[in-house]
């Protein structure tokens, strides 16, 4: 295994590994765009915390990744528009 689990809100969301570790050897199975939007989270952001809680099914210990992708895509789009100099204020 590649190291200790990384906790988030008491759930194990991944592992820490050595620099350069390739966690995504099958990119066709893990589209990188989906990975970027699903992981667009901030530890102390209440909206992000609620989105993660909503996506976790504690009974089955499963994560509804589609909910995190949708949440992250909304926030990433908003943040990109805010920082795009071409967008009107």
PDB file of N, CA, C and O in Angstrom:
ATOM      1  N   UNK A   1       0.842  -1.183   0.000  1.00  0.00           N
ATOM      2  CA  UNK A   1       0.000   0.000   0.000  1.00  0.00           C
ATOM      3  C   UNK A   1       0.883   1.240   0.000  1.00  0.00           C
ATOM      4  O   UNK A   1       2.030   1.202   0.444  1.00  0.00           O
ATOM      5  N   UNK A   2       0.337   2.327  -0.499  1.00  0.00           N
ATOM      6  CA  UNK A   2       1.114   3.541  -0.691  1.00  0.00           C
ATOM      7  C   UNK A   2       1.104   4.492   0.489  1.00  0.00           C
ATOM      8  O   UNK A   2       1.151   5.701   0.257  1.00  0.00           O
ATOM      9  N   UNK A   3       1.050   4.069   1.676  1.00  0.00           N
ATOM     10  CA  UNK A   3       1.127   5.010   2.774  1.00  0.00           C
ATOM     11  C   UNK A   3      -0.160   5.085   3.569  1.00  0.00           C
ATOM     12  O   UNK A   3      -1.105   4.327   3.349  1.00  0.00           O
ATOM     13  N   UNK A   4      -0.164   6.022   4.497  1.00  0.00           N
ATOM     14  CA  UNK A   4      -1.292   6.168   5.411  1.00  0.00           C
ATOM     15  C   UNK A   4      -2.514   6.755   4.709  1.00  0.00           C
ATOM     16  O   UNK A   4      -2.394   7.540   3.768  1.00  0.00           O
ATOM     17  N   UNK A   5      -3.680   6.362   5.184  1.00  0.00           N
ATOM     18  CA  UNK A   5      -4.907   6.948   4.671  1.00  0.00           C
ATOM     19  C   UNK A   5      -4.974   8.421   5.016  1.00  0.00           C
ATOM     20  O   UNK A   5      -4.474   8.841   6.060  1.00  0.00           O
ATOM     21  N   UNK A   6      -5.592   9.213   4.141  1.00  0.00           N
ATOM     22  CA  UNK A   6      -5.833  10.630   4.411  1.00  0.00           C
ATOM     23  C   UNK A   6      -7.269  10.773   4.886  1.00  0.00           C
ATOM     24  O   UNK A   6      -8.194  10.441   4.146  1.00  0.00           O
ATOM     25  N   UNK A   7      -7.473  11.255   6.092  1.00  0.00           N
ATOM     26  CA  UNK A   7      -8.839  11.431   6.582  1.00  0.00           C
ATOM     27  C   UNK A   7      -9.438  12.763   6.131  1.00  0.00           C
ATOM     28  O   UNK A   7      -8.724  13.754   5.982  1.00  0.00           O
ATOM     29  N   UNK A   8     -10.750  12.776   5.918  1.00  0.00           N
ATOM     30  CA  UNK A   8     -11.511  13.997   5.652  1.00  0.00           C
ATOM     31  C   UNK A   8     -12.870  13.786   6.275  1.00  0.00           C
ATOM     32  O   UNK A   8     -13.610  12.893   5.862  1.00  0.00           O
ATOM     33  N   UNK A   9     -13.211  14.597   7.269  1.00  0.00           N
ATOM     34  CA  UNK A   9     -14.473  14.470   7.991  1.00  0.00           C
ATOM     35  C   UNK A   9     -14.638  13.077   8.594  1.00  0.00           C
ATOM     36  O   UNK A   9     -15.751  12.556   8.675  1.00  0.00           O
ATOM     37  N   UNK A  10     -13.538  12.485   9.010  1.00  0.00           N
ATOM     38  CA  UNK A  10     -13.617  11.183   9.647  1.00  0.00           C
ATOM     39  C   UNK A  10     -13.667  10.004   8.689  1.00  0.00           C
ATOM     40  O   UNK A  10     -13.735   8.859   9.135  1.00  0.00           O
ATOM     41  N   UNK A  11     -13.634  10.253   7.384  1.00  0.00           N
ATOM     42  CA  UNK A  11     -13.644   9.187   6.395  1.00  0.00           C
ATOM     43  C   UNK A  11     -12.295   9.126   5.705  1.00  0.00           C
ATOM     44  O   UNK A  11     -11.605  10.137   5.570  1.00  0.00           O
ATOM     45  N   UNK A  12     -11.931   7.943   5.274  1.00  0.00           N
ATOM     46  CA  UNK A  12     -10.670   7.771   4.570  1.00  0.00           C
ATOM     47  C   UNK A  12     -10.913   8.052   3.095  1.00  0.00           C
ATOM     48  O   UNK A  12     -11.658   7.325   2.437  1.00  0.00           O
ATOM     49  N   UNK A  13     -10.283   9.113   2.569  1.00  0.00           N
ATOM     50  CA  UNK A  13     -10.572   9.529   1.196  1.00  0.00           C
ATOM     51  C   UNK A  13      -9.442   9.226   0.226  1.00  0.00           C
ATOM     52  O   UNK A  13      -9.577   9.509  -0.964  1.00  0.00           O
ATOM     53  N   UNK A  14      -8.370   8.681   0.674  1.00  0.00           N
ATOM     54  CA  UNK A  14      -7.260   8.381  -0.218  1.00  0.00           C
ATOM     55  C   UNK A  14      -6.039   8.037   0.597  1.00  0.00           C
ATOM     56  O   UNK A  14      -6.117   7.836   1.809  1.00  0.00           O
ATOM     57  N   UNK A  15      -4.925   7.971  -0.069  1.00  0.00           N
ATOM     58  CA  UNK A  15      -3.681   7.636   0.608  1.00  0.00           C
ATOM     59  C   UNK A  15      -2.614   8.657   0.262  1.00  0.00           C
ATOM     60  O   UNK A  15      -2.613   9.243  -0.821  1.00  0.00           O
ATOM     61  N   UNK A  16      -1.723   8.852   1.189  1.00  0.00           N
ATOM     62  CA  UNK A  16      -0.522   9.628   0.918  1.00  0.00           C
ATOM     63  C   UNK A  16       0.493   8.671   0.306  1.00  0.00           C
ATOM     64  O   UNK A  16       0.585   7.509   0.702  1.00  0.00           O
ATOM     65  N   UNK A  17       1.234   9.161  -0.641  1.00  0.00           N
ATOM     66  CA  UNK A  17       2.229   8.307  -1.266  1.00  0.00           C
ATOM     67  C   UNK A  17       3.492   9.076  -1.562  1.00  0.00           C
ATOM     68  O   UNK A  17       3.574  10.279  -1.316  1.00  0.00           O
ATOM     69  N   UNK A  18       4.459   8.390  -2.082  1.00  0.00           N
ATOM     70  CA  UNK A  18       5.720   9.050  -2.399  1.00  0.00           C
ATOM     71  C   UNK A  18       5.543  10.022  -3.562  1.00  0.00           C
ATOM     72  O   UNK A  18       4.628   9.852  -4.368  1.00  0.00           O
ATOM     73  N   UNK A  19       6.400  11.034  -3.664  1.00  0.00           N
ATOM     74  CA  UNK A  19       6.322  11.950  -4.795  1.00  0.00           C
ATOM     75  C   UNK A  19       6.412  11.184  -6.111  1.00  0.00           C
ATOM     76  O   UNK A  19       7.254  10.301  -6.274  1.00  0.00           O
ATOM     77  N   UNK A  20       5.548  11.530  -7.030  1.00  0.00           N
ATOM     78  CA  UNK A  20       5.547  10.883  -8.334  1.00  0.00           C
ATOM     79  C   UNK A  20       4.743   9.608  -8.398  1.00  0.00           C
ATOM     80  O   UNK A  20       4.687   8.972  -9.451  1.00  0.00           O
ATOM     81  N   UNK A  21       4.114   9.210  -7.297  1.00  0.00           N
ATOM     82  CA  UNK A  21       3.301   7.995  -7.316  1.00  0.00           C
ATOM     83  C   UNK A  21       2.162   8.181  -8.306  1.00  0.00           C
ATOM     84  O   UNK A  21       1.501   9.220  -8.307  1.00  0.00           O
ATOM     85  N   UNK A  22       1.932   7.187  -9.144  1.00  0.00           N
ATOM     86  CA  UNK A  22       0.881   7.265 -10.152  1.00  0.00           C
ATOM     87  C   UNK A  22      -0.337   6.508  -9.638  1.00  0.00           C
ATOM     88  O   UNK A  22      -0.408   5.282  -9.731  1.00  0.00           O
ATOM     89  N   UNK A  23      -1.286   7.252  -9.098  1.00  0.00           N
ATOM     90  CA  UNK A  23      -2.504   6.634  -8.580  1.00  0.00           C
ATOM     91  C   UNK A  23      -3.492   6.319  -9.695  1.00  0.00           C
ATOM     92  O   UNK A  23      -4.411   5.524  -9.499  1.00  0.00           O
ATOM     93  N   UNK A  24      -3.316   6.923 -10.847  1.00  0.00           N
ATOM     94  CA  UNK A  24      -4.313   6.853 -11.908  1.00  0.00           C
ATOM     95  C   UNK A  24      -3.703   6.213 -13.145  1.00  0.00           C
ATOM     96  O   UNK A  24      -3.448   6.884 -14.145  1.00  0.00           O
ATOM     97  N   UNK A  25      -3.473   4.917 -13.065  1.00  0.00           N
ATOM     98  CA  UNK A  25      -2.832   4.229 -14.164  1.00  0.00           C
ATOM     99  C   UNK A  25      -3.796   3.957 -15.305  1.00  0.00           C
ATOM    100  O   UNK A  25      -3.357   3.638 -16.410  1.00  0.00           O
ATOM    101  N   UNK A  26      -5.086   4.073 -15.074  1.00  0.00           N
ATOM    102  CA  UNK A  26      -6.077   3.847 -16.113  1.00  0.00           C
ATOM    103  C   UNK A  26      -6.905   5.123 -16.314  1.00  0.00           C
ATOM    104  O   UNK A  26      -8.043   5.194 -15.850  1.00  0.00           O
ATOM    105  N   UNK A  27      -6.349   6.130 -16.997  1.00  0.00           N
ATOM    106  CA  UNK A  27      -7.047   7.412 -17.102  1.00  0.00           C
ATOM    107  C   UNK A  27      -8.403   7.302 -17.785  1.00  0.00           C
ATOM    108  O   UNK A  27      -9.284   8.122 -17.527  1.00  0.00           O
ATOM    109  N   UNK A  28      -8.589   6.325 -18.637  1.00  0.00           N
ATOM    110  CA  UNK A  28      -9.901   6.187 -19.270  1.00  0.00           C
ATOM    111  C   UNK A  28     -10.973   5.784 -18.260  1.00  0.00           C
ATOM    112  O   UNK A  28     -12.165   5.973 -18.505  1.00  0.00           O
ATOM    113  N   UNK A  29     -10.550   5.233 -17.131  1.00  0.00           N
ATOM    114  CA  UNK A  29     -11.511   4.872 -16.092  1.00  0.00           C
ATOM    115  C   UNK A  29     -11.702   5.998 -15.077  1.00  0.00           C
ATOM    116  O   UNK A  29     -12.716   6.033 -14.378  1.00  0.00           O
ATOM    117  N   UNK A  30     -10.747   6.913 -14.989  1.00  0.00           N
ATOM    118  CA  UNK A  30     -10.839   8.057 -14.092  1.00  0.00           C
ATOM    119  C   UNK A  30     -10.565   9.318 -14.917  1.00  0.00           C
ATOM    120  O   UNK A  30      -9.432   9.798 -14.957  1.00  0.00           O
ATOM    121  N   UNK A  31     -11.597   9.855 -15.575  1.00  0.00           N
ATOM    122  CA  UNK A  31     -11.372  11.065 -16.373  1.00  0.00           C
ATOM    123  C   UNK A  31     -10.802  12.179 -15.490  1.00  0.00           C
ATOM    124  O   UNK A  31     -11.365  12.495 -14.442  1.00  0.00           O
ATOM    125  N   UNK A  32      -9.705  12.760 -15.913  1.00  0.00           N
ATOM    126  CA  UNK A  32      -9.031  13.743 -15.078  1.00  0.00           C
ATOM    127  C   UNK A  32      -9.887  14.985 -14.833  1.00  0.00           C
ATOM    128  O   UNK A  32      -9.766  15.608 -13.778  1.00  0.00           O
ATOM    129  N   UNK A  33     -10.746  15.358 -15.777  1.00  0.00           N
ATOM    130  CA  UNK A  33     -11.653  16.485 -15.548  1.00  0.00           C
ATOM    131  C   UNK A  33     -12.592  16.211 -14.390  1.00  0.00           C
ATOM    132  O   UNK A  33     -12.852  17.094 -13.573  1.00  0.00           O
ATOM    133  N   UNK A  34     -13.099  14.994 -14.315  1.00  0.00           N
ATOM    134  CA  UNK A  34     -13.976  14.615 -13.207  1.00  0.00           C
ATOM    135  C   UNK A  34     -13.198  14.610 -11.896  1.00  0.00           C
ATOM    136  O   UNK A  34     -13.712  15.026 -10.858  1.00  0.00           O
ATOM    137  N   UNK A  35     -11.965  14.138 -11.951  1.00  0.00           N
ATOM    138  CA  UNK A  35     -11.132  14.117 -10.747  1.00  0.00           C
ATOM    139  C   UNK A  35     -10.867  15.536 -10.243  1.00  0.00           C
ATOM    140  O   UNK A  35     -10.931  15.795  -9.041  1.00  0.00           O
ATOM    141  N   UNK A  36     -10.569  16.450 -11.166  1.00  0.00           N
ATOM    142  CA  UNK A  36     -10.303  17.839 -10.775  1.00  0.00           C
ATOM    143  C   UNK A  36     -11.534  18.460 -10.136  1.00  0.00           C
ATOM    144  O   UNK A  36     -11.429  19.080  -9.077  1.00  0.00           O
ATOM    145  N   UNK A  37     -12.694  18.307 -10.755  1.00  0.00           N
ATOM    146  CA  UNK A  37     -13.883  18.952 -10.196  1.00  0.00           C
ATOM    147  C   UNK A  37     -14.325  18.297  -8.895  1.00  0.00           C
ATOM    148  O   UNK A  37     -14.769  18.989  -7.978  1.00  0.00           O
ATOM    149  N   UNK A  38     -14.212  16.976  -8.800  1.00  0.00           N
ATOM    150  CA  UNK A  38     -14.616  16.297  -7.562  1.00  0.00           C
ATOM    151  C   UNK A  38     -13.704  16.653  -6.401  1.00  0.00           C
ATOM    152  O   UNK A  38     -14.129  16.621  -5.247  1.00  0.00           O
ATOM    153  N   UNK A  39     -12.460  16.992  -6.694  1.00  0.00           N
ATOM    154  CA  UNK A  39     -11.521  17.291  -5.617  1.00  0.00           C
ATOM    155  C   UNK A  39     -11.354  18.788  -5.385  1.00  0.00           C
ATOM    156  O   UNK A  39     -10.458  19.200  -4.647  1.00  0.00           O
ATOM    157  N   UNK A  40     -12.195  19.601  -5.997  1.00  0.00           N
ATOM    158  CA  UNK A  40     -12.120  21.045  -5.803  1.00  0.00           C
ATOM    159  C   UNK A  40     -12.823  21.390  -4.492  1.00  0.00           C
ATOM    160  O   UNK A  40     -13.911  21.966  -4.485  1.00  0.00           O
ATOM    161  N   UNK A  41     -12.184  21.030  -3.393  1.00  0.00           N
ATOM    162  CA  UNK A  41     -12.747  21.162  -2.051  1.00  0.00           C
ATOM    163  C   UNK A  41     -11.765  21.903  -1.151  1.00  0.00           C
ATOM    164  O   UNK A  41     -10.551  21.833  -1.343  1.00  0.00           O
ATOM    165  N   UNK A  42     -12.307  22.607  -0.173  1.00  0.00           N
ATOM    166  CA  UNK A  42     -11.498  23.290   0.836  1.00  0.00           C
ATOM    167  C   UNK A  42     -11.916  22.762   2.201  1.00  0.00           C
ATOM    168  O   UNK A  42     -13.107  22.636   2.487  1.00  0.00           O
ATOM    169  N   UNK A  43     -10.934  22.453   3.041  1.00  0.00           N
ATOM    170  CA  UNK A  43     -11.206  21.829   4.339  1.00  0.00           C
ATOM    171  C   UNK A  43     -12.173  22.611   5.212  1.00  0.00           C
ATOM    172  O   UNK A  43     -13.019  22.010   5.874  1.00  0.00           O
ATOM    173  N   UNK A  44     -12.073  23.929   5.230  1.00  0.00           N
ATOM    174  CA  UNK A  44     -12.875  24.722   6.165  1.00  0.00           C
ATOM    175  C   UNK A  44     -14.071  25.412   5.500  1.00  0.00           C
ATOM    176  O   UNK A  44     -14.715  26.264   6.113  1.00  0.00           O
ATOM    177  N   UNK A  45     -14.364  25.050   4.263  1.00  0.00           N
ATOM    178  CA  UNK A  45     -15.487  25.638   3.534  1.00  0.00           C
ATOM    179  C   UNK A  45     -16.760  24.866   3.879  1.00  0.00           C
ATOM    180  O   UNK A  45     -16.860  23.674   3.589  1.00  0.00           O
ATOM    181  N   UNK A  46     -17.721  25.532   4.488  1.00  0.00           N
ATOM    182  CA  UNK A  46     -18.932  24.863   4.955  1.00  0.00           C
ATOM    183  C   UNK A  46     -19.724  24.231   3.807  1.00  0.00           C
ATOM    184  O   UNK A  46     -20.284  23.149   3.976  1.00  0.00           O
ATOM    185  N   UNK A  47     -19.780  24.884   2.648  1.00  0.00           N
ATOM    186  CA  UNK A  47     -20.472  24.301   1.490  1.00  0.00           C
ATOM    187  C   UNK A  47     -19.807  22.999   1.055  1.00  0.00           C
ATOM    188  O   UNK A  47     -20.482  22.023   0.726  1.00  0.00           O
ATOM    189  N   UNK A  48     -18.485  22.996   1.057  1.00  0.00           N
ATOM    190  CA  UNK A  48     -17.761  21.782   0.666  1.00  0.00           C
ATOM    191  C   UNK A  48     -17.987  20.666   1.676  1.00  0.00           C
ATOM    192  O   UNK A  48     -18.175  19.509   1.300  1.00  0.00           O
ATOM    193  N   UNK A  49     -17.970  21.011   2.937  1.00  0.00           N
ATOM    194  CA  UNK A  49     -18.192  20.004   3.980  1.00  0.00           C
ATOM    195  C   UNK A  49     -19.587  19.401   3.831  1.00  0.00           C
ATOM    196  O   UNK A  49     -19.752  18.185   3.930  1.00  0.00           O
ATOM    197  N   UNK A  50     -20.576  20.236   3.596  1.00  0.00           N
ATOM    198  CA  UNK A  50     -21.941  19.727   3.413  1.00  0.00           C
ATOM    199  C   UNK A  50     -22.050  18.855   2.165  1.00  0.00           C
ATOM    200  O   UNK A  50     -22.751  17.843   2.175  1.00  0.00           O
ATOM    201  N   UNK A  51     -21.362  19.241   1.092  1.00  0.00           N
ATOM    202  CA  UNK A  51     -21.392  18.449  -0.146  1.00  0.00           C
ATOM    203  C   UNK A  51     -20.778  17.068   0.081  1.00  0.00           C
ATOM    204  O   UNK A  51     -21.301  16.066  -0.407  1.00  0.00           O
ATOM    205  N   UNK A  52     -19.678  17.016   0.816  1.00  0.00           N
ATOM    206  CA  UNK A  52     -19.044  15.726   1.104  1.00  0.00           C
ATOM    207  C   UNK A  52     -19.955  14.888   1.984  1.00  0.00           C
ATOM    208  O   UNK A  52     -20.119  13.691   1.750  1.00  0.00           O
ATOM    209  N   UNK A  53     -20.541  15.503   2.985  1.00  0.00           N
ATOM    210  CA  UNK A  53     -21.467  14.750   3.862  1.00  0.00           C
ATOM    211  C   UNK A  53     -22.646  14.193   3.076  1.00  0.00           C
ATOM    212  O   UNK A  53     -23.078  13.065   3.312  1.00  0.00           O
ATOM    213  N   UNK A  54     -23.166  14.988   2.138  1.00  0.00           N
ATOM    214  CA  UNK A  54     -24.302  14.533   1.330  1.00  0.00           C
ATOM    215  C   UNK A  54     -23.901  13.391   0.398  1.00  0.00           C
ATOM    216  O   UNK A  54     -24.723  12.537   0.067  1.00  0.00           O
ATOM    217  N   UNK A  55     -22.652  13.379  -0.019  1.00  0.00           N
ATOM    218  CA  UNK A  55     -22.187  12.368  -0.963  1.00  0.00           C
ATOM    219  C   UNK A  55     -21.807  11.049  -0.287  1.00  0.00           C
ATOM    220  O   UNK A  55     -21.669  10.028  -0.960  1.00  0.00           O
ATOM    221  N   UNK A  56     -21.638  11.062   1.017  1.00  0.00           N
ATOM    222  CA  UNK A  56     -21.215   9.858   1.741  1.00  0.00           C
ATOM    223  C   UNK A  56     -22.434   9.078   2.217  1.00  0.00           C
ATOM    224  O   UNK A  56     -23.333   9.632   2.850  1.00  0.00           O
ATOM    225  N   UNK A  57     -22.451   7.797   1.907  1.00  0.00           N
ATOM    226  CA  UNK A  57     -23.462   6.893   2.443  1.00  0.00           C
ATOM    227  C   UNK A  57     -22.792   6.086   3.555  1.00  0.00           C
ATOM    228  O   UNK A  57     -22.102   5.104   3.281  1.00  0.00           O
ATOM    229  N   UNK A  58     -22.996   6.506   4.825  1.00  0.00           N
ATOM    230  CA  UNK A  58     -22.271   5.843   5.916  1.00  0.00           C
ATOM    231  C   UNK A  58     -22.669   4.381   6.118  1.00  0.00           C
ATOM    232  O   UNK A  58     -21.867   3.590   6.615  1.00  0.00           O
ATOM    233  N   UNK A  59     -23.891   4.015   5.743  1.00  0.00           N
ATOM    234  CA  UNK A  59     -24.327   2.629   5.917  1.00  0.00           C
ATOM    235  C   UNK A  59     -23.524   1.686   5.037  1.00  0.00           C
ATOM    236  O   UNK A  59     -23.118   0.607   5.469  1.00  0.00           O
ATOM    237  N   UNK A  60     -23.299   2.109   3.787  1.00  0.00           N
ATOM    238  CA  UNK A  60     -22.572   1.248   2.857  1.00  0.00           C
ATOM    239  C   UNK A  60     -21.110   1.650   2.713  1.00  0.00           C
ATOM    240  O   UNK A  60     -20.348   1.005   1.994  1.00  0.00           O
ATOM    241  N   UNK A  61     -20.723   2.728   3.408  1.00  0.00           N
ATOM    242  CA  UNK A  61     -19.358   3.251   3.324  1.00  0.00           C
ATOM    243  C   UNK A  61     -18.968   3.494   1.870  1.00  0.00           C
ATOM    244  O   UNK A  61     -17.897   3.093   1.414  1.00  0.00           O
ATOM    245  N   UNK A  62     -19.875   4.167   1.155  1.00  0.00           N
ATOM    246  CA  UNK A  62     -19.651   4.488  -0.249  1.00  0.00           C
ATOM    247  C   UNK A  62     -19.763   5.988  -0.453  1.00  0.00           C
ATOM    248  O   UNK A  62     -20.384   6.702   0.334  1.00  0.00           O
ATOM    249  N   UNK A  63     -19.149   6.441  -1.525  1.00  0.00           N
ATOM    250  CA  UNK A  63     -19.142   7.850  -1.869  1.00  0.00           C
ATOM    251  C   UNK A  63     -19.819   8.027  -3.219  1.00  0.00           C
ATOM    252  O   UNK A  63     -19.456   7.360  -4.188  1.00  0.00           O
ATOM    253  N   UNK A  64     -20.804   8.925  -3.290  1.00  0.00           N
ATOM    254  CA  UNK A  64     -21.456   9.250  -4.557  1.00  0.00           C
ATOM    255  C   UNK A  64     -20.611  10.314  -5.240  1.00  0.00           C
ATOM    256  O   UNK A  64     -20.797  11.510  -5.014  1.00  0.00           O
ATOM    257  N   UNK A  65     -19.693   9.872  -6.066  1.00  0.00           N
ATOM    258  CA  UNK A  65     -18.747  10.780  -6.703  1.00  0.00           C
ATOM    259  C   UNK A  65     -19.444  11.765  -7.637  1.00  0.00           C
ATOM    260  O   UNK A  65     -18.969  12.886  -7.812  1.00  0.00           O
ATOM    261  N   UNK A  66     -20.559  11.365  -8.235  1.00  0.00           N
ATOM    262  CA  UNK A  66     -21.280  12.264  -9.149  1.00  0.00           C
ATOM    263  C   UNK A  66     -21.713  13.544  -8.429  1.00  0.00           C
ATOM    264  O   UNK A  66     -21.671  14.625  -9.016  1.00  0.00           O
ATOM    265  N   UNK A  67     -22.128  13.432  -7.169  1.00  0.00           N
ATOM    266  CA  UNK A  67     -22.517  14.629  -6.418  1.00  0.00           C
ATOM    267  C   UNK A  67     -21.332  15.561  -6.197  1.00  0.00           C
ATOM    268  O   UNK A  67     -21.474  16.781  -6.282  1.00  0.00           O
ATOM    269  N   UNK A  68     -20.165  14.987  -5.915  1.00  0.00           N
ATOM    270  CA  UNK A  68     -18.974  15.820  -5.712  1.00  0.00           C
ATOM    271  C   UNK A  68     -18.501  16.445  -7.021  1.00  0.00           C
ATOM    272  O   UNK A  68     -18.012  17.575  -7.027  1.00  0.00           O
ATOM    273  N   UNK A  69     -18.642  15.721  -8.123  1.00  0.00           N
ATOM    274  CA  UNK A  69     -18.277  16.278  -9.427  1.00  0.00           C
ATOM    275  C   UNK A  69     -19.167  17.474  -9.740  1.00  0.00           C
ATOM    276  O   UNK A  69     -18.672  18.513 -10.176  1.00  0.00           O
ATOM    277  N   UNK A  70     -20.468  17.342  -9.523  1.00  0.00           N
ATOM    278  CA  UNK A  70     -21.400  18.450  -9.784  1.00  0.00           C
ATOM    279  C   UNK A  70     -21.101  19.638  -8.883  1.00  0.00           C
ATOM    280  O   UNK A  70     -21.065  20.776  -9.349  1.00  0.00           O
ATOM    281  N   UNK A  71     -20.889  19.389  -7.620  1.00  0.00           N
ATOM    282  CA  UNK A  71     -20.586  20.460  -6.667  1.00  0.00           C
ATOM    283  C   UNK A  71     -19.297  21.176  -7.056  1.00  0.00           C
ATOM    284  O   UNK A  71     -19.254  22.404  -7.127  1.00  0.00           O
ATOM    285  N   UNK A  72     -18.254  20.399  -7.306  1.00  0.00           N
ATOM    286  CA  UNK A  72     -16.971  20.988  -7.672  1.00  0.00           C
ATOM    287  C   UNK A  72     -17.024  21.745  -8.983  1.00  0.00           C
ATOM    288  O   UNK A  72     -16.387  22.789  -9.126  1.00  0.00           O
ATOM    289  N   UNK A  73     -17.776  21.229  -9.939  1.00  0.00           N
ATOM    290  CA  UNK A  73     -17.890  21.910 -11.235  1.00  0.00           C
ATOM    291  C   UNK A  73     -18.557  23.273 -11.082  1.00  0.00           C
ATOM    292  O   UNK A  73     -18.138  24.244 -11.713  1.00  0.00           O
ATOM    293  N   UNK A  74     -19.587  23.350 -10.250  1.00  0.00           N
ATOM    294  CA  UNK A  74     -20.247  24.651 -10.008  1.00  0.00           C
ATOM    295  C   UNK A  74     -19.275  25.643  -9.383  1.00  0.00           C
ATOM    296  O   UNK A  74     -19.182  26.790  -9.821  1.00  0.00           O
ATOM    297  N   UNK A  75     -18.551  25.200  -8.359  1.00  0.00           N
ATOM    298  CA  UNK A  75     -17.628  26.110  -7.670  1.00  0.00           C
ATOM    299  C   UNK A  75     -16.443  26.490  -8.544  1.00  0.00           C
ATOM    300  O   UNK A  75     -16.027  27.648  -8.559  1.00  0.00           O
ATOM    301  N   UNK A  76     -15.900  25.526  -9.270  1.00  0.00           N
ATOM    302  CA  UNK A  76     -14.759  25.812 -10.137  1.00  0.00           C
ATOM    303  C   UNK A  76     -15.165  26.777 -11.247  1.00  0.00           C
ATOM    304  O   UNK A  76     -14.426  27.714 -11.548  1.00  0.00           O
ATOM    305  N   UNK A  77     -16.322  26.563 -11.855  1.00  0.00           N
ATOM    306  CA  UNK A  77     -16.800  27.477 -12.899  1.00  0.00           C
ATOM    307  C   UNK A  77     -16.969  28.885 -12.352  1.00  0.00           C
ATOM    308  O   UNK A  77     -16.553  29.859 -12.980  1.00  0.00           O
ATOM    309  N   UNK A  78     -17.577  28.987 -11.188  1.00  0.00           N
ATOM    310  CA  UNK A  78     -17.779  30.303 -10.569  1.00  0.00           C
ATOM    311  C   UNK A  78     -16.440  30.980 -10.295  1.00  0.00           C
ATOM    312  O   UNK A  78     -16.263  32.160 -10.599  1.00  0.00           O
ATOM    313  N   UNK A  79     -15.508  30.240  -9.728  1.00  0.00           N
ATOM    314  CA  UNK A  79     -14.211  30.824  -9.388  1.00  0.00           C
ATOM    315  C   UNK A  79     -13.422  31.211 -10.630  1.00  0.00           C
ATOM    316  O   UNK A  79     -12.729  32.229 -10.625  1.00  0.00           O
ATOM    317  N   UNK A  80     -13.512  30.429 -11.676  1.00  0.00           N
ATOM    318  CA  UNK A  80     -12.819  30.781 -12.916  1.00  0.00           C
ATOM    319  C   UNK A  80     -13.421  32.041 -13.543  1.00  0.00           C
ATOM    320  O   UNK A  80     -12.691  32.884 -14.064  1.00  0.00           O
ATOM    321  N   UNK A  81     -14.737  32.169 -13.495  1.00  0.00           N
ATOM    322  CA  UNK A  81     -15.377  33.363 -14.046  1.00  0.00           C
ATOM    323  C   UNK A  81     -15.004  34.608 -13.269  1.00  0.00           C
ATOM    324  O   UNK A  81     -14.820  35.675 -13.855  1.00  0.00           O
ATOM    325  N   UNK A  82     -14.891  34.485 -11.958  1.00  0.00           N
ATOM    326  CA  UNK A  82     -14.519  35.615 -11.118  1.00  0.00           C
ATOM    327  C   UNK A  82     -13.118  36.110 -11.471  1.00  0.00           C
ATOM    328  O   UNK A  82     -12.856  37.312 -11.437  1.00  0.00           O
ATOM    329  N   UNK A  83     -12.226  35.194 -11.808  1.00  0.00           N
ATOM    330  CA  UNK A  83     -10.838  35.551 -12.076  1.00  0.00           C
ATOM    331  C   UNK A  83     -10.547  35.768 -13.557  1.00  0.00           C
ATOM    332  O   UNK A  83      -9.408  36.070 -13.914  1.00  0.00           O
ATOM    333  N   UNK A  84     -11.542  35.623 -14.425  1.00  0.00           N
ATOM    334  CA  UNK A  84     -11.334  35.806 -15.851  1.00  0.00           C
ATOM    335  C   UNK A  84     -11.449  37.294 -16.178  1.00  0.00           C
ATOM    336  O   UNK A  84     -12.522  37.872 -16.007  1.00  0.00           O
ATOM    337  N   UNK A  85     -10.376  37.925 -16.641  1.00  0.00           N
ATOM    338  CA  UNK A  85     -10.422  39.372 -16.920  1.00  0.00           C
ATOM    339  C   UNK A  85     -11.378  39.713 -18.062  1.00  0.00           C
ATOM    340  O   UNK A  85     -11.767  40.872 -18.209  1.00  0.00           O
ATOM    341  N   UNK A  86     -11.761  38.737 -18.864  1.00  0.00           N
ATOM    342  CA  UNK A  86     -12.688  38.997 -19.974  1.00  0.00           C
ATOM    343  C   UNK A  86     -14.128  39.099 -19.526  1.00  0.00           C
ATOM    344  O   UNK A  86     -14.973  39.621 -20.253  1.00  0.00           O
ATOM    345  N   UNK A  87     -14.420  38.594 -18.308  1.00  0.00           N
ATOM    346  CA  UNK A  87     -15.794  38.607 -17.822  1.00  0.00           C
ATOM    347  C   UNK A  87     -16.126  39.971 -17.212  1.00  0.00           C
ATOM    348  O   UNK A  87     -15.322  40.537 -16.471  1.00  0.00           O
ATOM    349  N   UNK A  88     -17.312  40.493 -17.526  1.00  0.00           N
ATOM    350  CA  UNK A  88     -17.700  41.777 -16.910  1.00  0.00           C
ATOM    351  C   UNK A  88     -17.910  41.619 -15.420  1.00  0.00           C
ATOM    352  O   UNK A  88     -18.355  40.566 -14.961  1.00  0.00           O
ATOM    353  N   UNK A  89     -17.603  42.625 -14.683  1.00  0.00           N
ATOM    354  CA  UNK A  89     -17.756  42.582 -13.218  1.00  0.00           C
ATOM    355  C   UNK A  89     -19.195  42.764 -12.827  1.00  0.00           C
ATOM    356  O   UNK A  89     -19.518  42.756 -11.639  1.00  0.00           O
TER     357      UNK A  89
END
